[in-house]
Amino acid sequence: MLTFEQFIHDAAEKGEVVNLMFEERLFELVGVLYKITDPLMMENVAHEVIGGLAVLIHVEEADPAHSTLTRDVDLMILRSDLERVKGIAAKHGFRFRHTAGGDMLLYGETDSAKNAVHLIFSGEKVRPNQVVPNPPIHPERKLIHGWEVFVISVADLALMKLSSFRDKDRVHIRSMDAAGLITAEVENRLPGELQSRLRHIRQTE
């Protein structure tokens, strides 16, 4: 698997310009993610990467010029699998924490959310004002820095982002759209209200 040092060396060999802060943080995020997703894969626990990291993975594959770094690692699972996920996580250096903001897995001994994996549940709403519940788990296999992960599809990701519609969600939609990911097929699968939100973003932002 590719390390940050190998990545920098390879970029230097090719004469590529690299944003060191961006790439180093991305390696940290993906490293923490893989520590939990690899065991979940091995145990056949349904899950997929969602949120800003999923946006980044899809955009990096389509058009890296439109990538934006995220602070969070978000993982969608089934509510019925929560206890199983907690048990697997505990064996691999994670501690479960429930807060008013939701459920998360903290890696290592620190309580910092910097290395936290936020757990989101399929079929539920994170906030009451979401237009639609979170979609079923139907992941796609993607590679990022040599690691294979299960990632939410573009169509389901667009649905979640438009349903939530926070400032960062609109930023993510613009990034995905600029990279050519929100095709007519993806748009046509959205409920009417979410299609209107997408048009609003395209027209005004």
Secondary structure, 3 states (H helix, E strand, C coil): CCCHHHHHHHHHHHCCCCCHHHHHHHHHHHHHHHHHHHHHHHCCCCEEEEHHHHHHHHHHHHCHHHCCCCCCEEEEECHHHHHHHHHHHHCCCEEEEEECCEEEEEECCCCCHHHEEEEEECCCCCCCCCCCCCCCCCCEEEEECCEEEEECCHHHHHHHHHHHCCHHHHHHHHHHHHCCCCCHHHHHCCCHHHHHHHHHHHHHC
